[in-house]
Amino acid sequence: MNYSKRIFLLILLIAVACSFSKAQYNYTSSNKKAVAAYQSALNAFDTFDYPKATEYLEKAIKYEKNFIEAYLVLAEVNIDLNKRKEAISNYKRAIEINPDFFPGMYLSLAQLEMFEYDFESAKKYLEKYLSFKNLKPEVIALAKSRIASCDFGMWAIKNPVPFNPVNLGDSINTEYDEYWPVLTADEQTLVITRLIPVDTKKENENKEYISDEDVAPSYNPQMPNLNKVQEDFFISHRVNEFWTKAVNAGKPLNTEGNEGAQSILVDGTVMYFTACNRTGGFGRCDIYYSSKSGKEWSEPLNVGSKVNSKDWDAQPSVSSDGKTLYFVSNRAGGLGKKDIWMSVKDENGNWSEPFNLGEKINTAGDEQSPFIHPDNKTLYFSSEGKTGMGGYDLFKVSRNENGTWAEPVNLGYPINTVFDEIGLIVNAKGDKAYFASDRYSEKGRDIFEFDLYKEARPNTVSYLKGKVFDEESKIELEAHFELINLESKETIIEAKSDKESGEFLVCIPANHDYALNVSKEGYLFYSDNFSLKGVFEITNPFLKDVALKPIKIGETIILKNVFYATDSYELVDKSVVELEKLLEFLTKNPTVSIEISGHTDNVGTSEYNKILSENRAKSVYNFLVEKGIDKKRLTYIGYGEEKPIAVNDTDEGKSQNRRTEIKIIETIK
């Protein structure tokens, strides 16, 4: 809600108390000319004719300099004309005339002074307001909340955070409003919402166009005829460090109605968004999703009745693993008007009944624009119910290891101001934030980026990017890939590479060891590992193309995630992830027989290394036999240091030579 709307609600208190009724109210002025001018002003004000209303009110004050009602209405006219300083002056004049005329004028004046960043003066007027008797509980709570905002505002201005927003430029921003940016993990694709004129050919087709107040209530451009504008998605790609001209995403993502408040998976293959009043919807606004294959988007589908309700459901944010959906809803059971909720996807792809994020995040006011960072632990959101600068402020909150949320932290001034800040995203690396604002642009609402100060950053996240292809034909493949935490054995990411390009992109949170497994029917599986333990600053992503080998005699793969205790053939616990994958491969391919071979570096005697390597291979053999694989399909052998794949004069080379391999020795068609 913008400031004029908020003040208008407060002014209504004055309107009721003063009873702006020409027939019944006994005005403080007995000057007939003043009263007549005042009544004419009310008529003009009722029809939004602000110039005439101003003219008549000034006449009324000229006829009667202490006409307090005229000053109060003139203050409201000033507010609607965006003349805050004049409104403040008129309120102060009313207080000079009669400081006890109506307590509500102190509340309204304080709010205006907060918009001028005069928190000290605003606080005094709020305290004066609270000195009156017989105030209603809800306005007492409002005043106390405003005092807390004044205290925070005074502190925040004295302790500003680093903030230097940079406009993304003409490729992204136009003369129209752009907002709600979303970014892939590699920062190569940007999707925005743009408010554009409707084609004049459509105006006479009796289509129902909705205001963006429905889709993304954070943005209401106050355009004179919202039937002639609509929201569409536009997409830009980064080429040589520059953004290409954002182009309309086209059908089926964009329609003749409004689409907005989008969120995309970190690889850009699935988009969730808000649309309202669609056929088959469950409520006024619902959440939809569309999947991308190659360059084509699928026909959007409703997320379903578990997530969407008969009420207003909007502003989705999907986690990096695609398993959790955060969104905003005004459904029953919340703590306020609009709350942030979340739903979790089960192993069958079904969304759970949503549950409220609770009182750490939600308040009796409104919360909006959740953004879950790719670390899947840090949530950014907007709240008007938590103490801040006033209006909506941006907050950061972290999820604890036990799944509870820590205390949210205000992002500070000047990121937050006395106006509404709604909608902020942070890149995967966590060092840059993106948001939309009309504070720094003459063209309307534009999209900006800025360096996010250290304390406001999420956990460090890198990404793994590449493509899957047939090693022999080089043809790109759609393959199943998993990223698994080796310690917890938890699958962090499970997805498929693109069926046309073979490309994949997954996020990797820091400070863990990971196994990557890529598999496809008819091929040997591929394994790799990444150690990000102790890594707190990641500047370079992992880029890897995966060549899958067709299943045929003589083909080998290295089991890169099979580990042994030092100088021992005892399998360590984190090897189970890889061994389970090998077990799955043999179970799915019952005609395949393999040789398991162990290899070492050249440290120690050749005889010792041969025995050690054979025992290590036998450990893998025993695991598979114990899990039910027929012994006839398995052989094992130790080669010791006989078959190095790297030099043995470096630690890295020795590490590569210490390995376990499998080789296809038989495959019966």
Summary of the structure (lengths in Angstrom):
residues: 669
radius of gyration: 32.2
end to end distance: 68.5
largest distance: 116.9
contacts: 2255
relative contact order: 0.07
helix: 27%
strand: 30%
